[in-house]
Amino acid sequence: MEKFTLINKARSRIKVFQPFEDSSMNSSMINAILISYGCVFKRSSKPVMKGSRVESIEEARNEYKKLLEEGWKKTYIFNSFFKKIGK
């Protein structure tokens, strides 16, 4: 499963959806999604991440679908800033 970044219409907020692996469990199964959210002040600078939360896959899918319906778009602009998140 790959990481997805969405940006709102005003290009001022982003949400990053990525697999969440619980290191306390021995299984390599992914049963949750880490959703990080933040603000964008300049397109060419690193976004300021405000927080994150872990959701079930179903809840994350519902939120992702709702954001797309609201006009959020998938983006790759900030991928280089997030290479180290979660590692």
Backbone as a printed PyTorch tensor [residue, N CA C, xyz], in Angstrom:
tensor([[[  0.8510,  -1.1740,   0.0000],
         [  0.0000,   0.0000,   0.0000],
         [  0.8980,   1.2380,   0.0000]],

        [[  0.5750,   2.1750,  -0.8260],
         [  1.4040,   3.3710,  -0.9270],
         [  0.8160,   4.5400,  -0.1370]],

        [[  1.5520,   5.6110,  -0.0960],
         [  1.1520,   6.8250,   0.6080],
         [  0.4280,   7.7480,  -0.3690]],

        [[ -0.6500,   8.4030,   0.0920],
         [ -1.4010,   9.3470,  -0.7300],
         [ -1.4580,  10.6950,  -0.0290]],

        [[ -1.2560,  11.7630,  -0.7860],
         [ -1.3490,  13.1170,  -0.2490],
         [ -2.4590,  13.8510,  -0.9850]],

        [[ -3.3720,  14.4540,  -0.2190],
         [ -4.4530,  15.2640,  -0.7850],
         [ -4.2490,  16.7160,  -0.3770]],

        [[ -4.6390,  17.6260,  -1.2760],
         [ -4.5570,  19.0620,  -1.0020],
         [ -5.9170,  19.6820,  -1.3040]],

        [[ -6.3160,  20.6510,  -0.4790],
         [ -7.6410,  21.2640,  -0.6740],
         [ -7.6310,  22.2430,  -1.8440]],

        [[ -8.8200,  22.7360,  -2.2010],
         [ -8.9690,  23.6510,  -3.3410],
         [ -8.1320,  24.9090,  -3.1990]],

        [[ -8.0690,  25.4430,  -1.9980],
         [ -7.3280,  26.6910,  -1.7520],
         [ -5.8180,  26.4530,  -1.6770]],

        [[ -5.4170,  25.1890,  -1.7350],
         [ -4.0050,  24.7930,  -1.6650],
         [ -3.3580,  25.2510,  -0.3600]],

        [[ -4.1460,  25.2390,   0.7090],
         [ -3.6400,  25.7010,   1.9980],
         [ -3.5730,  24.5970,   3.0530]],

        [[ -4.2040,  23.4630,   2.7870],
         [ -4.2180,  22.3600,   3.7420],
         [ -3.9260,  21.0540,   3.0240]],

        [[ -3.2390,  20.1520,   3.7170],
         [ -2.9720,  18.8370,   3.1470],
         [ -3.2910,  17.7510,   4.1600]],

        [[ -3.5430,  16.5600,   3.6350],
         [ -3.7010,  15.3650,   4.4590],
         [ -2.9180,  14.2590,   3.7860]],

        [[ -2.1530,  13.5320,   4.5960],
         [ -1.3360,  12.4370,   4.1010],
         [ -1.8840,  11.1410,   4.6770]],

        [[ -2.2250,  10.2130,   3.7960],
         [ -2.7400,   8.9010,   4.1910],
         [ -1.6360,   7.8750,   3.9170]],

        [[ -1.2200,   7.1430,   4.9620],
         [ -0.1800,   6.1390,   4.7750],
         [ -0.4410,   4.9400,   5.6780]],

        [[  0.0470,   3.7770,   5.2750],
         [ -0.1710,   2.5800,   6.0910],
         [  0.4360,   2.7440,   7.4760]],

        [[ -0.2440,   2.2120,   8.4690],
         [  0.2540,   2.2420,   9.8400],
         [  0.5480,   0.8120,  10.2570]],

        [[  1.7930,   0.5520,  10.5900],
         [  2.2030,  -0.7730,  11.0370],
         [  2.5230,  -0.6990,  12.5220]],

        [[  1.8110,  -1.4560,  13.3010],
         [  2.0250,  -1.4890,  14.7480],
         [  3.2560,  -2.3240,  15.0410]],

        [[  4.3010,  -1.6960,  15.5240],
         [  5.5610,  -2.4030,  15.7750],
         [  5.4640,  -3.3600,  16.9670]],

        [[  4.4300,  -3.2410,  17.7790],
         [  4.2890,  -4.1310,  18.9240],
         [  3.7400,  -5.4970,  18.5190]],

        [[  3.2140,  -5.5760,  17.3000],
         [  2.6750,  -6.8440,  16.8180],
         [  3.6900,  -7.4910,  15.8850]],

        [[  3.7670,  -8.7940,  15.8910],
         [  4.7020,  -9.5250,  15.0490],
         [  4.2130,  -9.6590,  13.6120]],

        [[  2.9680,  -9.3800,  13.3830],
         [  2.3940,  -9.5300,  12.0530],
         [  2.7680,  -8.3510,  11.1620]],

        [[  2.9430,  -8.6070,   9.8880],
         [  3.2500,  -7.5310,   8.9470],
         [  1.9850,  -7.0260,   8.2560]],

        [[  0.8230,  -7.4510,   8.7490],
         [ -0.4380,  -7.0010,   8.1570],
         [ -0.7060,  -5.5470,   8.5180]],

        [[ -1.2630,  -4.8360,   7.5660],
         [ -1.6270,  -3.4380,   7.7880],
         [ -3.1300,  -3.3960,   8.0230]],

        [[ -3.5390,  -2.9840,   9.2010],
         [ -4.9610,  -2.9430,   9.4950],
         [ -5.4110,  -1.5510,   9.9150]],

        [[ -4.5450,  -0.5660,   9.7070],
         [ -4.8900,   0.8080,  10.0580],
         [ -4.1390,   1.7810,   9.1500]],

        [[ -4.6360,   3.0040,   9.1120],
         [ -4.0470,   4.0560,   8.2850],
         [ -3.6890,   5.2330,   9.1910]],

        [[ -2.4920,   5.7720,   9.0090],
         [ -2.0600,   6.9800,   9.7060],
         [ -2.4360,   8.1700,   8.8320]],

        [[ -3.2300,   9.0720,   9.3680],
         [ -3.6360,  10.2740,   8.6450],
         [ -2.9630,  11.4660,   9.3100]],

        [[ -2.0530,  12.1030,   8.5800],
         [ -1.3710,  13.3040,   9.0710],
         [ -1.9810,  14.5030,   8.3710]],

        [[ -2.0890,  15.6170,   9.0730],
         [ -2.6910,  16.8020,   8.4710],
         [ -1.8780,  18.0330,   8.8200]],

        [[ -1.9100,  18.9990,   7.8980],
         [ -1.1210,  20.1990,   8.1140],
         [ -1.5200,  21.3420,   7.2170]],

        [[ -0.7580,  22.4250,   7.3150],
         [ -1.0140,  23.6560,   6.5670],
         [  0.1220,  23.9120,   5.5900]],

        [[ -0.2370,  24.5460,   4.4850],
         [  0.7440,  24.9140,   3.4680],
         [  0.7830,  26.4370,   3.4170]],

        [[  1.9600,  26.9980,   3.6480],
         [  2.0970,  28.4490,   3.5940],
         [  2.6960,  28.9030,   2.2760]],

        [[  3.6520,  28.1510,   1.7680],
         [  4.2490,  28.4070,   0.4640],
         [  4.3780,  27.0760,  -0.2480]],

        [[  4.0750,  27.0680,  -1.4980],
         [  4.1260,  25.8230,  -2.2500],
         [  5.5430,  25.2420,  -2.2940]],

        [[  6.5310,  26.1070,  -2.2720],
         [  7.9120,  25.6380,  -2.3960],
         [  8.5710,  25.2900,  -1.0620]],

        [[  7.8450,  25.4580,   0.0370],
         [  8.4340,  25.1460,   1.3360],
         [  7.7230,  23.9530,   1.9730]],

        [[  8.3610,  23.4200,   2.9920],
         [  7.8100,  22.2640,   3.6840],
         [  6.5160,  22.6400,   4.4060]],

        [[  5.4720,  21.8310,   4.2770],
         [  4.2270,  22.1140,   4.9970],
         [  4.4220,  21.9620,   6.5020]],

        [[  3.6400,  22.6740,   7.2570],
         [  3.6810,  22.5800,   8.7140],
         [  2.6390,  21.5430,   9.1260]],

        [[  3.1220,  20.4200,   9.6330],
         [  2.2130,  19.3530,  10.0280],
         [  1.6980,  19.6390,  11.4390]],

        [[  0.3810,  19.6050,  11.5920],
         [ -0.2590,  19.9570,  12.8550],
         [ -0.5360,  18.7470,  13.7350]],

        [[ -0.6820,  17.5770,  13.1390],
         [ -0.9730,  16.3940,  13.9410],
         [ -1.2390,  15.1890,  13.0750]],

        [[ -1.5760,  14.1080,  13.7430],
         [ -1.9020,  12.8770,  13.0340],
         [ -2.7790,  12.0180,  13.9220]],

        [[ -3.4010,  11.0560,  13.2890],
         [ -4.2310,  10.1040,  14.0210],
         [ -4.2670,   8.7890,  13.2570]],

        [[ -4.5910,   7.7290,  13.9430],
         [ -4.6760,   6.4130,  13.3330],
         [ -6.1490,   6.0360,  13.2340]],

        [[ -6.5620,   5.6190,  12.0450],
         [ -7.9460,   5.2300,  11.7830],
         [ -7.9740,   3.8360,  11.1820]],

        [[ -9.1090,   3.1880,  11.2940],
         [ -9.2810,   1.9000,  10.6140],
         [ -9.2520,   2.1490,   9.1130]],

        [[ -8.9970,   1.1060,   8.3620],
         [ -8.9430,   1.2510,   6.9050],
         [-10.2750,   1.7530,   6.3710]],

        [[-11.3680,   1.2440,   6.8970],
         [-12.6970,   1.6560,   6.4310],
         [-12.9610,   3.1360,   6.7200]],

        [[-12.6260,   3.5970,   7.9290],
         [-12.8090,   5.0120,   8.2680],
         [-11.9400,   5.9090,   7.3940]],

        [[-10.7060,   5.4760,   7.1390],
         [ -9.8050,   6.2550,   6.2900],
         [-10.3410,   6.3340,   4.8650]],

        [[-10.8780,   5.2340,   4.3520],
         [-11.4800,   5.2370,   3.0070],
         [-12.6460,   6.2160,   2.9290]],

        [[-13.4870,   6.1930,   3.9630],
         [-14.6370,   7.1070,   3.9850],
         [-14.1850,   8.5630,   3.9960]],

        [[-13.1790,   8.8740,   4.8110],
         [-12.6750,  10.2520,   4.8600],
         [-12.0500,  10.6520,   3.5260]],

        [[-11.2630,   9.7570,   2.9350],
         [-10.6170,  10.0180,   1.6460],
         [-11.6800,  10.3110,   0.5740]],

        [[-12.7070,   9.4820,   0.5380],
         [-13.7930,   9.6580,  -0.4340],
         [-14.5100,  10.9920,  -0.2130]],

        [[-14.7880,  11.3290,   1.0450],
         [-15.4650,  12.5830,   1.3680],
         [-14.6280,  13.7920,   0.9300]],

        [[-13.3200,  13.7350,   1.1710],
         [-12.4380,  14.8420,   0.7700],
         [-12.4230,  15.0070,  -0.7500]],

        [[-12.3910,  13.8980,  -1.4790],
         [-12.4270,  13.9860,  -2.9470],
         [-13.7380,  14.6210,  -3.4170]],

        [[-14.8330,  14.2660,  -2.7760],
         [-16.1360,  14.8520,  -3.1170],
         [-16.1740,  16.3520,  -2.8280]],

        [[-15.4120,  16.7950,  -1.8240],
         [-15.3540,  18.2200,  -1.4670],
         [-14.4240,  19.0110,  -2.3830]],

        [[-13.7230,  18.3220,  -3.2720],
         [-12.8540,  19.0190,  -4.2100],
         [-11.3720,  18.9120,  -3.9260]],

        [[-10.9840,  18.1510,  -2.9240],
         [ -9.5640,  17.9360,  -2.6590],
         [ -8.9840,  17.1320,  -3.8150]],

        [[ -7.7160,  17.3430,  -4.1100],
         [ -7.0390,  16.6710,  -5.2170],
         [ -5.8220,  15.9120,  -4.7160]],

        [[ -5.5310,  14.8240,  -5.3960],
         [ -4.3190,  14.0660,  -5.0990],
         [ -3.1280,  14.8580,  -5.6240]],

        [[ -2.0500,  14.9040,  -4.8480],
         [ -0.8750,  15.6690,  -5.2590],
         [  0.4000,  14.9050,  -4.9300]],

        [[  1.4420,  15.2060,  -5.6690],
         [  2.7510,  14.6200,  -5.4210],
         [  3.7770,  15.7080,  -5.0770]],

        [[  3.3300,  16.9480,  -4.9870],
         [  4.2130,  18.0980,  -4.7800],
         [  5.0830,  17.9350,  -3.5320]],

        [[  4.5210,  17.4340,  -2.4520],
         [  5.2140,  17.4050,  -1.1690],
         [  5.8420,  16.0560,  -0.8340]],

        [[  5.8390,  15.1080,  -1.7540],
         [  6.3560,  13.7720,  -1.4500],
         [  7.7860,  13.7800,  -0.9620]],

        [[  8.6230,  14.6610,  -1.5060],
         [ 10.0210,  14.6860,  -1.0870],
         [ 10.1800,  15.0930,   0.3750]],

        [[  9.2290,  15.8490,   0.9180],
         [  9.3030,  16.2500,   2.3130],
         [  8.9120,  15.1300,   3.2660]],

        [[  8.1560,  14.1460,   2.7800],
         [  7.6040,  13.1110,   3.6490],
         [  8.3280,  11.7770,   3.5410]],

        [[  9.4490,  11.7110,   2.9000],
         [ 10.1590,  10.4480,   2.7510],
         [ 10.5570,   9.8540,   4.0900]],

        [[ 10.8140,  10.6850,   5.0800],
         [ 11.3040,  10.1980,   6.3700],
         [ 10.1900,   9.9490,   7.3690]],

        [[  8.9480,  10.3490,   7.0760],
         [  7.8470,  10.1330,   8.0130],
         [  7.5820,   8.6370,   8.1530]],

        [[  7.4980,   8.1870,   9.3570],
         [  7.1880,   6.8020,   9.6230],
         [  8.3880,   5.8720,   9.5780]],

        [[  9.5900,   6.4180,   9.4040],
         [ 10.7870,   5.5520,   9.3690],
         [ 11.7330,   5.9550,  10.4560]]])
